């Protein structure tokens, strides 16, 4: 592999560090050459690092472009990789003349690169903005940067993410903690808890909020000390602020430091108070030292620091919230250790230098593979379902479908119809169209190869007749516009209206190529409707393939919720429904109290669709006297599944709460408001369920007793779901067959 990098040669800061580190390490694996358009310290340092560096000076871009084009063609390069405005301009000029794929790394927000320099912003900023749109691929230097590009309309299929990697290999610390603290003049004994920050002392880093928060925390935790490494224009002001707040002796300004290893080794808590960040090295430096971290919730920070799991986050500028976090960490050594360990593991896995190099190589391989991709006028898949509405079950279905499609063909363009297309683009990194933007999705259908309807129970008229008509229309339109049509891991029914059953049967019979079903009842429903033409395959709900979050992450989520990770819990998932009366809510409350009193299981209420479910949950818990906890939002699919995995028993009205719990071997009790609940439980061999209309306290208590008796019966609890996982692959196999791909 031969890659040429184009960069102006006047770069500094994070961009310089990233490019030098990346190319120095890539050169050990592939053939890389760096072209600079000026000589100077940047190019000289690159040569000293062993990076092959060539200078193409000159102020005439067209003349430089002609010479560079010949150099690239003569050198047999396969990819042009640009950095910065001048590199992007050259890449845009070279793209067509060389026929090579051109990728750029976006190191910063291109709209802010020339703030305060109006002429440069007009000329170079505008040129760079246009050039970025003309290139083939873009790489954001953090997920936050990639999300920014997606929000500005760049194609998610042509975006990648990479992080500034840090070397996590062990290395000796020059000075021990006590010696280092003495060397910088901070008076602290072994009982002190040292919080610190390494940052420029300028307004964007907002060190003033750190000092204010520290002063408030120090009133509660006098053992706290603050060590500030860095220099800048606010040094005098910050020193005066510490004096005014009465913490001058407890705050140490160490000035600019070169020995960062000893600095982080001396800390107990790492902090970051910036008002704006892309993805600061200070976080990964602290992570490498295994430090618990308190950081402002800005830019790319939340992609490393998950609040309560790998660190603590606070709103930028909020000194009171910062103080509360500092007090929590200063007074709890176990919490400091847990947060530091989880952060180290996440950073080592995702943000190490080795991970960065492997990610960059993978990006190059993807670009070359796509360059060779042979496809005609039609390519890609359009997926339609109940997406973008905040339902964790539907979101999990989409996540599973996208994952399986990308496993079949990692370069397959995927489009999704969504009620919230912006959120869908950002969450799943796919192109998305508003569900009811008919002209746009019909145009897209004219260019895709496969239309997927599903999963979930879309073919039903209980919640809405209009939704059924909409899904039938999209199926017909997709087929007429030349797509293969697949209904993916779906449930059928109930369709109660005779006219609707006839209409649905007619469309499915004529317009659908294959239907994969998640339960046997759906197969019987299709048979009763007279649908026989499509290939009908018994499969499973696609979400059974999704994994739970790692155990340390789930521990952190529980701790954030104020729950003991080793606690014993019974999970309840309720939903509003016409039959969910106050009488039924009181039955759930009494059953939760019974589980607590009889089995020592603390009730935890877990919503699947928070917007709807929390109302039903609060209706039930209003009369609940025993200890309980409501999780307001369960988060991502992995987090949601991880939370259900920690329940000893789950009682649920929601299908996907049962699917998530079943996938983790948790005993189940279903309350049936819709036949899909009983169909799923019967399909996996579970028999503990009751119709909502027939629900009584004695019946629910009896089923909780039976579920508790099954806690240790691992064979019974896993064999049904193991069977589901064994047949679920039929969903993706059918999609592969319709796409003409190997499964």
C-alpha positions in Angstrom: 0.0 0.0 0.0 1.4 3.4 -1.0 -0.2 6.6 0.5 0.9 10.2 0.0 0.0 12.8 2.6 -0.4 16.5 1.6 -0.1 19.2 4.3 0.9 22.8 4.3 4.0 22.4 6.5 3.2 25.2 8.9 1.0 23.2 11.3 1.4 23.1 15.0 -0.5 21.8 18.1 -2.7 18.7 17.9 -2.6 18.5 14.1 1.2 18.3 14.1 1.2 15.7 16.9 -1.4 13.6 15.2 0.3 13.7 11.7 3.8 13.1 13.0 2.8 10.2 15.3 0.5 8.6 12.7 3.0 8.7 9.8 6.0 7.6 11.9 4.1 4.5 12.9 2.4 3.9 9.6 5.8 3.9 7.9 6.6 0.7 9.7 3.8 -1.1 7.9 3.1 0.7 4.6 4.8 3.0 2.2 4.0 6.6 3.2 5.4 9.9 1.9 4.6 13.3 3.3 4.5 16.3 0.9 4.7 19.8 2.5 4.2 23.0 0.6 6.8 24.9 2.7 9.9 23.9 4.6 10.4 24.7 8.2 10.2 23.1 11.7 7.2 20.9 10.9 9.0 19.2 8.0 12.4 19.1 9.8 10.8 17.4 12.8 9.2 14.9 10.4 12.5 14.0 8.9 14.1 13.5 12.3 11.3 11.0 13.1 12.2 9.1 9.9 9.1 10.2 7.9 9.9 10.4 4.1 9.3 14.1 3.5 9.2 16.0 0.2 8.8 19.8 -0.2 6.8 21.3 -3.1 7.2 25.0 -2.7 5.5 27.6 -4.8 2.7 30.1 -4.7 1.0 29.0 -7.9 -1.4 26.1 -7.0 -1.9 25.0 -10.6 1.8 24.8 -11.3 2.4 22.9 -8.0 -0.6 20.7 -8.8 0.9 19.7 -12.2 4.3 18.8 -10.7 2.6 16.9 -7.8 0.3 15.0 -10.2 3.3 13.7 -12.1 5.1 12.8 -8.8 2.1 10.8 -7.6 1.7 8.9 -10.9 5.4 8.2 -11.2 5.4 7.0 -7.6 2.5 4.6 -8.0 0.6 5.9 -5.0 -2.9 4.5 -4.4 -4.4 7.0 -2.0 -4.1 10.7 -1.5 -4.5 11.8 2.1 -4.9 15.5 2.8 -4.6 17.6 6.0 -5.7 21.2 6.3 -6.9 23.8 3.9 -4.0 23.8 1.4 -3.8 20.0 1.4 -7.6 19.8 0.7 -7.3 22.3 -2.2 -4.6 20.2 -3.8 -6.5 17.0 -3.1 -9.6 18.5 -4.8 -7.5 19.5 -7.9 -5.8 16.1 -8.1 -8.8 13.9 -7.5 -10.0 13.8 -11.1 -6.6 14.1 -12.9 -5.1 11.2 -11.0 -8.2 9.0 -10.7 -7.1 8.2 -7.1 -9.4 8.2 -4.1 -8.8 11.3 -1.9 -9.4 11.4 1.8 -8.9 14.2 4.3 -8.5 14.3 8.0 -10.6 17.1 9.6 -8.6 18.2 12.6 -10.8 21.1 13.7 -14.1 22.9 12.8 -13.3 24.3 9.4 -15.7 27.2 10.0 -13.7 28.4 13.0 -10.2 27.9 11.7 -9.7 31.6 10.7 -11.6 33.4 13.4 -10.3 36.9 13.9 -8.6 36.9 10.4 -11.5 38.1 8.1 -9.4 38.2 4.9 -7.9 34.7 5.5 -11.3 33.4 6.5 -12.8 34.7 3.3 -10.1 33.3 1.0 -8.7 30.2 2.7 -11.8 29.3 4.8 -14.1 29.5 1.8 -11.7 27.5 -0.4 -11.4 24.8 2.3 -15.1 24.6 2.7 -15.7 24.0 -1.0 -12.7 21.6 -1.3 -14.0 19.5 1.6 -17.3 18.9 -0.3 -15.3 17.8 -3.4 -13.2 15.1 -1.8 -14.2 11.4 -1.6 -13.9 10.7 2.1 -13.4 12.5 5.4 -11.9 11.4 8.7 -13.0 13.2 11.9 -10.4 13.2 14.7 -13.1 12.3 17.2 -16.7 11.1 17.2 -17.7 14.6 18.0 -16.0 15.9 14.8 -17.6 13.1 12.8 -21.0 14.0 14.2 -20.4 17.7 13.4 -19.7 16.7 9.8 -22.9 14.5 9.6 -24.9 17.4 11.0 -23.7 19.5 8.2 -24.9 17.2 5.5 -21.8 15.1 4.8 -22.6 11.5 3.7 -22.2 9.1 6.8 -21.2 6.3 4.4 -18.1 8.3 3.5 -17.1 9.4 6.9 -14.7 7.7 9.3 -13.5 8.4 12.8 -10.0 8.2 14.3 -8.6 9.4 17.6 -5.2 10.9 18.5 -3.7 7.7 19.9 -1.6 7.6 23.0 1.1 5.0 23.8 -0.2 2.9 26.7 2.9 0.7 27.0 4.4 0.8 30.5 7.1 3.3 31.2 8.9 4.3 34.4 7.8 7.5 36.2 10.8 9.8 36.8 9.7 11.1 40.2 7.6 9.5 42.9 4.5 11.4 44.2 6.0 13.0 47.3 9.2 14.1 45.5 7.2 15.6 42.7 4.8 17.5 44.9 7.8 19.0 46.8 9.4 20.0 43.5 6.4 22.1 42.5 5.9 23.5 46.0 2.6 21.8 47.0 2.4 21.0 50.7 0.5 17.7 51.0 0.8 14.7 53.2 -0.4 11.1 52.5 -3.9 11.9 53.7 -4.4 14.6 51.0 -6.4 14.0 47.8 -4.8 15.8 44.9 -7.0 17.1 42.1 -5.2 18.5 39.0 -5.3 19.8 35.5 -2.8 20.3 32.7 -4.0 23.1 30.4 -3.2 26.5 29.0 -4.3 29.2 31.3 -6.6 31.0 28.9 -10.3 31.7 28.9 -11.4 28.6 26.8 -10.0 26.3 29.5 -12.0 28.0 32.2 -9.6 27.3 35.0 -11.6 29.9 37.0 -14.5 27.5 37.3 -12.1 24.8 38.5 -10.8 27.1 41.3 -14.3 28.1 42.3 -15.5 24.5 42.4 -12.4 23.5 44.3 -12.9 26.2 46.9 -16.5 25.0 47.5 -15.4 21.4 47.7 -12.6 22.2 50.1 -15.1 23.5 52.6 -16.5 20.0 52.9 -13.3 18.1 52.2 -10.3 20.0 53.7 -8.0 17.2 52.6 -8.4 18.3 49.0 -5.5 20.0 47.2 -5.4 21.5 43.6 -2.4 21.3 41.3 -2.5 23.3 38.1 0.1 22.7 35.4 0.3 25.2 32.5 0.9 28.9 31.8 -1.0 31.6 29.9 -2.5 35.0 30.0 -4.8 34.3 32.9 -2.1 33.3 35.4 -2.2 36.5 37.4 -6.0 36.6 37.5 -6.3 33.0 38.6 -3.8 33.5 41.4 -5.8 36.4 42.7 -9.0 34.4 42.5 -7.4 31.6 44.7 -6.4 34.3 47.2 -9.9 35.9 47.2 -11.5 32.5 47.8 -9.1 31.7 50.7 -7.5 28.7 49.1 -4.2 30.2 48.1 -2.2 27.6 50.2 -4.2 24.7 48.8 -3.8 25.6 45.2 -0.4 25.2 43.5 0.5 26.7 40.1 3.2 24.5 38.8 3.8 26.4 35.5 4.6 24.8 32.2 5.8 21.2 32.7 7.6 18.7 30.6 7.5 15.7 32.9 3.8 14.8 32.4 4.3 11.3 33.7 5.3 12.5 37.1 2.5 15.1 37.1 -0.3 12.6 36.5 1.3 10.0 38.9 1.0 12.6 41.6 -2.7 13.1 41.2 -5.7 11.3 42.7 -8.3 13.1 40.4 -7.8 14.5 36.9 -10.0 17.4 35.8 -11.0 19.2 32.7 -13.1 22.4 32.7 -12.9 23.6 29.1 -15.7 25.5 27.5 -14.9 23.9 24.1 -12.9 20.8 23.2 -12.6 18.4 20.3 -10.9 15.5 22.1 -8.1 16.7 24.5 -4.9 14.8 25.1 -5.3 15.6 28.8 -8.1 13.1 29.1 -6.1 10.2 27.6 -3.0 11.2 29.5 -5.1 11.0 32.7 -6.7 7.7 31.6 -3.2 6.2 31.0 -2.4 7.0 34.6 -5.7 5.3 35.7 -7.1 8.5 37.2 -10.8 9.1 37.9 -11.8 12.2 35.9 -14.2 15.1 36.3 -14.8 16.9 33.1 -17.1 19.5 31.5 -19.6 18.0 29.1 -18.3 19.6 25.9 -17.3 18.5 22.4 -15.8 15.0 22.2 -15.4 14.5 26.0 -18.6 12.4 26.5 -17.3 9.8 24.0 -14.6 8.9 26.5 -16.1 10.0 29.8 -19.5 8.4 30.3 -21.0 10.0 33.3 -20.9 7.7 36.4 -19.3 4.9 34.4 -15.8 6.1 33.3 -15.8 9.4 35.0 -18.1 12.3 36.1 -19.4 15.1 33.9 -20.8 18.5 34.7 -22.2 21.4 32.6 -19.4 23.7 31.4 -19.1 26.7 33.8 -21.1 25.1 36.6 -18.8 25.4 39.7 -21.4 23.9 42.0 -21.8 20.7 40.0 -18.0 20.4 39.8 -17.7 20.9 43.6 -20.2 18.1 44.2 -18.2 15.7 42.0 -15.0 16.6 43.7 -16.5 16.0 47.1 -17.8 12.6 46.0 -14.4 11.5 44.7 -12.4 13.0 47.6 -14.5 11.1 50.1 -14.7 7.8 48.4 -11.5 6.0 47.5 -13.4 3.0 46.1 -15.3 5.2 43.7 -12.0 6.8 42.6 -10.5 3.3 42.0 -13.5 2.0 40.0 -13.8 5.0 37.8 -10.1 5.1 37.1 -10.0 1.4 36.2 -12.9 1.6 33.8 -11.5 4.7 32.2 -8.1 3.1 31.7 -9.6 0.1 30.1 -11.8 2.1 27.7 -8.9 4.4 26.7 -6.5 1.5 26.3 -9.0 -0.4 24.1 -10.2 2.5 22.0 -7.7 5.4 22.1 -4.3 3.8 22.3 -1.7 4.5 19.7 -1.9 0.9 18.4 -5.7 1.3 18.1 -5.2 4.5 16.1 -2.7 2.9 13.7 -4.9 -0.2 13.1 -7.9 2.1 12.6 -6.1 4.1 10.0 -4.9 1.0 8.1 -8.5 -0.3 8.2 -9.7 3.0 6.7 -7.2 2.7 3.9 -8.2 -0.9 3.2 -11.9 0.2 3.1 -11.2 3.0 0.6 -9.2 0.7 -1.7 -11.9 -2.0 -1.5 -14.6 0.5 -2.4 -12.5 1.8 -5.2 -12.7 -1.7 -6.8 -16.4 -2.1 -5.9 -18.3 -3.0 -9.0 -22.0 -2.0 -9.0 -24.4 -0.6 -11.5 -27.0 2.0 -11.3 -28.5 0.4 -8.2 -26.8 -0.2 -4.9 -27.7 -0.3 -1.2 -30.6 -1.0 1.1 -33.5 1.1 2.3 -34.8 0.1 5.8 -38.3 1.1 7.0 -39.7 0.6 10.5 -40.9 2.4 13.6 -37.6 4.2 14.0 -36.7 7.5 15.6 -39.4 7.6 18.2 -37.3 6.9 21.3 -38.4 3.3 21.8 -35.5 1.2 23.0 -36.9 -2.0 21.4 -37.3 -0.5 18.0 -33.9 1.2 18.2 -32.4 -2.2 19.1 -34.1 -3.7 16.1 -32.5 -1.1 13.8 -29.1 -1.5 15.4 -29.3 -5.3 14.9 -30.4 -5.0 11.2 -27.7 -2.5 10.4 -25.0 -4.6 12.1 -26.1 -7.7 10.2 -26.1 -5.8 6.8 -22.7 -4.5 7.5 -21.5 -7.9 8.3 -22.8 -9.1 5.0 -21.1 -6.2 3.1 -19.3 -3.5 5.0 -19.5 -1.2 2.1 -23.2 -1.6 1.4 -24.9 1.9 1.5 -27.7 1.8 4.1 -30.6 4.3 4.2 -33.2 4.4 6.9 -36.7 6.0 7.1 -36.9 7.6 10.5 -39.2 10.0 12.5 -35.9 11.7 13.6 -33.5 11.3 10.7 -30.8 13.6 12.3 -30.7 11.4 15.4 -30.7 8.2 13.3 -27.8 9.5 11.2 -25.7 10.4 14.2 -26.5 7.2 16.2 -26.1 4.6 13.5 -23.9 6.5 11.0 -26.3 5.7 8.2 -28.1 8.0 5.7 -31.6 8.7 6.9 -34.8 10.2 5.4 -37.8 11.6 7.3 -40.4 8.8 7.3 -43.1 10.9 5.6 -40.9 12.7 3.0 -42.5 10.7 0.2 -40.7 12.4 -2.8 -37.3 11.8 -1.3 -37.7 8.2 -0.2 -39.4 7.3 -3.5 -36.4 8.8 -5.4 -34.0 6.7 -3.1 -36.0 3.5 -3.8 -35.3 4.0 -7.5 -31.6 3.5 -6.8 -31.6 0.8 -4.0 -31.5 -3.0 -4.6 -33.3 -4.2 -1.4 -36.2 -2.8 0.6 -36.4 -4.1 4.2 -39.7 -3.7 6.1 -39.1 -4.4 9.8 -38.6 -5.7 12.2 -41.3 -5.5 14.8 -45.0 -5.8 14.4 -45.6 -3.4 11.6 -48.4 -5.4 10.0 -51.1 -4.7 12.5 -54.1 -2.3 12.9 -54.5 -2.2 16.7 -52.5 1.0 17.3 -53.4 2.6 13.9 -55.0 1.8 10.6 -52.9 4.6 9.0 -49.6 3.0 9.9 -50.7 -0.3 8.3 -51.6 1.6 5.1 -48.3 3.4 5.1 -46.2 0.3 5.4 -48.2 -1.5 2.7 -47.8 1.6 0.4 -44.0 1.6 0.9 -43.8 -2.2 0.2 -45.8 -1.7 -3.1 -43.7 1.3 -4.1 -40.4 -0.4 -3.4 -41.4 -3.4 -5.6 -42.7 -1.2 -8.4 -39.5 0.8 -8.3 -37.3 -2.3 -8.9 -36.4 -3.5 -5.4 -36.4 -6.9 -3.9 -38.6 -6.7 -0.8 -37.9 -8.5 2.5 -39.9 -8.4 5.7 -37.2 -8.9 8.3 -37.6 -10.7 11.6 -41.1 -9.4 12.0 -44.4 -10.3 13.7 -47.7 -10.4 11.9 -50.9 -9.1 13.5 -53.2 -8.6 15.0 -55.0 -7.3 11.9 -58.7 -7.2 13.1 -60.5 -5.4 10.3 -61.6 -7.7 7.5 -60.9 -5.1 4.9 -57.4 -4.5 6.3 -56.7 -8.3 6.2 -57.7 -8.5 2.6 -55.7 -5.4 1.7 -52.6 -6.6 3.5 -52.8 -10.1 2.1 -53.1 -8.8 -1.5 -50.0 -6.6 -1.1 -47.9 -9.2 0.7 -48.9 -11.8 -1.9 -47.9 -9.7 -4.9 -45.1 -7.4 -3.7 -43.0 -9.3 -1.1 -40.2 -11.7 -2.1 -39.5 -13.1 1.4 -40.7 -12.9 5.0 -38.7 -13.9 8.0 -40.8 -14.3 11.1 -40.0 -14.0 14.8 -42.6 -16.4 16.1 -44.9 -19.3 15.0 -48.1 -17.4 15.6 -47.1 -15.0 12.8 -46.7 -17.9 10.4 -50.2 -19.1 11.3 -51.6 -15.6 10.8 -50.1 -15.4 7.3 -51.6 -18.8 6.5 -55.0 -17.7 7.7 -54.7 -14.5 5.5 -53.9 -16.7 2.5 -50.3 -15.3 2.0 -48.3 -18.1 0.3 -46.4 -16.5 -2.6 -43.4 -15.0 -0.7 -40.8 -17.3 0.8 -41.8 -17.6 4.5 -39.0 -18.5 6.9 -39.3 -19.0 10.7 -36.5 -17.0 12.3 -36.2 -14.8 15.4 -36.3 -11.2 16.5 -33.0 -9.7 15.3 -32.2 -8.1 18.7 -31.3 -11.5 20.2 -27.8 -11.1 18.6 -27.1 -7.8 20.5 -24.6 -8.1 23.4 -24.9 -6.6 26.8 -22.4 -3.9 27.8 -19.3 -5.2 29.6 -19.8 -5.9 33.3 -17.7 -3.0 34.6 -19.7 -0.6 32.5 -23.0 -2.0 33.9 -21.5 -1.7 37.4 -20.9 2.0 36.7 -24.4 2.5 35.4 -25.8 0.9 38.6 -23.5 3.0 40.8 -24.6 6.1 38.9 -28.2 5.2 39.6 -27.4 4.8 43.3 -27.7 1.0 43.2 -25.3 -1.6 44.5 -23.8 -3.6 41.5 -24.0 -6.7 43.7 -27.6 -6.1 44.7 -30.6 -8.4 44.1 -33.3 -6.8 41.9 -36.6 -7.6 40.2 -37.2 -5.6 37.1 -40.6 -4.3 36.1 -41.4 -2.8 32.6 -44.9 -1.3 32.3 -46.6 0.6 29.5 -49.8 2.6 29.2 -52.6 0.7 27.5 -56.4 0.9 27.6 -56.6 -2.0 30.0 -53.9 -0.6 32.3 -56.2 0.9 35.0 -55.3 2.1 38.5 -56.5 -1.3 39.7 -53.9 -3.0 37.5 -51.2 -0.5 38.6 -51.9 -1.3 42.2 -51.5 -5.0 41.5 -48.0 -4.4 40.1 -47.2 -2.3 43.1 -48.4 -5.0 45.5 -46.5 -7.7 43.6 -43.3 -5.6 43.7 -43.7 -5.3 47.5 -44.3 -9.0 47.7 -41.1 -9.8 45.8 -39.2 -7.5 48.2 -40.6 -8.9 51.3 -40.5 -12.6 50.3 -37.3 -12.8 48.2 -35.4 -9.7 49.2 -35.6 -8.4 45.6 -35.6 -4.6 45.3 -38.0 -3.5 42.5 -36.3 -1.6 39.7 -38.6 -0.1 37.0 -37.0 0.0 33.6 -38.8 1.8 30.7 -38.5 0.8 27.1 -40.1 3.9 25.7 -39.5 6.5 28.4 -41.8 9.1 26.9 -44.8 6.7 27.4 -43.7 4.1 30.0 -42.7 6.5 32.8 -46.3 7.6 33.3 -47.4 4.0 33.9 -44.5 3.3 36.1 -45.2 6.4 38.3 -48.9 5.4 38.4 -47.8 2.0 39.9 -45.1 3.3 42.2 -47.2 6.0 43.8 -48.6 3.5 46.2 -45.4 1.4 46.7 -44.2 1.4 50.3 -41.1 -0.8 49.9 -37.7 0.5 48.6 -37.7 0.8 44.8 -35.9 2.6 42.0 -37.0 4.1 38.7 -34.4 4.3 35.9 -35.5 7.3 33.9 -33.6 6.2 30.7 -31.9 2.9 30.1 -29.5 4.4 27.4 -28.1 2.5 24.5 -29.1 -1.1 23.5 -26.0 -2.5 25.2 -26.7 -0.6 28.4 -30.3 -1.6 28.4 -29.5 -5.3 27.9 -26.8 -5.0 30.6 -29.3 -3.6 33.1 -31.9 -6.4 32.4 -29.0 -8.9 32.8 -28.6 -7.8 36.4 -32.3 -8.5 37.3 -33.0 -11.8 39.1 -36.5 -11.8 37.6 -38.2 -9.6 35.0 -42.0 -8.8 34.9 -42.9 -7.1 31.7 -45.6 -5.8 29.5 -43.1 -4.9 26.8 -41.9 -7.5 24.3 -38.3 -6.2 24.0 -37.8 -6.1 27.8 -38.6 -9.9 27.7 -36.3 -10.4 24.7 -33.5 -8.5 26.4 -33.9 -10.4 29.7 -34.4 -13.8 28.0 -31.1 -13.3 26.0 -29.3 -13.0 29.3 -30.9 -16.0 30.9 -33.2 -14.1 33.3 -36.5 -15.7 34.5 -39.5 -14.1 32.9 -43.1 -13.2 33.7 -45.1 -11.7 30.9 -48.2 -9.6 31.1 -50.0 -9.9 27.8 -51.6 -6.7 26.3 -50.8 -7.9 22.8 -50.5 -11.5 21.4 -46.9 -10.8 20.5 -46.0 -11.2 24.2 -47.5 -14.7 24.5 -46.3 -15.7 21.1 -42.7 -14.9 22.0 -42.8 -16.6 25.4 -44.4 -19.7 23.9 -41.8 -19.7 21.1 -38.9 -19.9 23.6 -40.7 -22.5 25.8 -41.7 -20.1 28.6 -45.1 -20.5 30.2 -45.4 -17.7 32.8 -47.7 -15.1 31.4 -51.2 -13.8 32.0 -53.5 -11.5 29.9 -53.6 -8.0 31.3 -57.4 -8.3 31.5 -57.2 -11.4 33.7 -54.4 -10.1 35.9 -54.9 -10.5 39.7 -52.5 -10.1 42.5 -52.6 -13.8 43.5 -51.9 -14.9 39.9 -49.0 -12.4 39.6 -47.5 -13.5 43.0 -47.8 -17.1 42.0 -45.9 -16.5 38.7 -43.2 -14.5 40.5 -42.9 -17.5 42.9 -42.4 -19.8 39.9 -39.9 -17.4 38.2 -37.9 -17.2 41.4 -37.8 -21.0 41.6 -36.1 -21.0 38.2 -33.3 -18.6 39.0 -30.7 -21.4 39.1 -32.1 -23.5 36.3 -29.6 -22.3 33.7 -30.6 -25.0 31.2 -34.2 -24.1 31.1 -33.5 -20.3 31.0 -31.0 -20.5 28.2 -32.1 -23.3 25.9 -35.0 -21.4 24.3 -32.9 -18.3 23.6 -30.0 -20.5 22.4 -32.5 -21.9 19.9 -33.5 -18.4 18.8 -29.9 -17.4 18.2 -29.4 -20.5 16.1 -32.2 -19.6 13.8 -31.8 -15.8 13.8 -29.1 -15.9 11.2 -31.9 -16.8 8.7 -32.8 -13.1 8.6 -29.4 -12.0 7.3 -29.0 -15.1 5.1 -32.3 -14.2 3.4 -31.1 -10.6 2.9 -27.8 -11.8 1.4 -29.6 -14.1 -1.0 -31.9 -11.3 -2.2 -28.8 -9.0 -2.6 -26.9 -11.7 -4.4 -24.2 -11.8 -1.7 -22.6 -14.8 0.0 -24.1 -15.3 3.5 
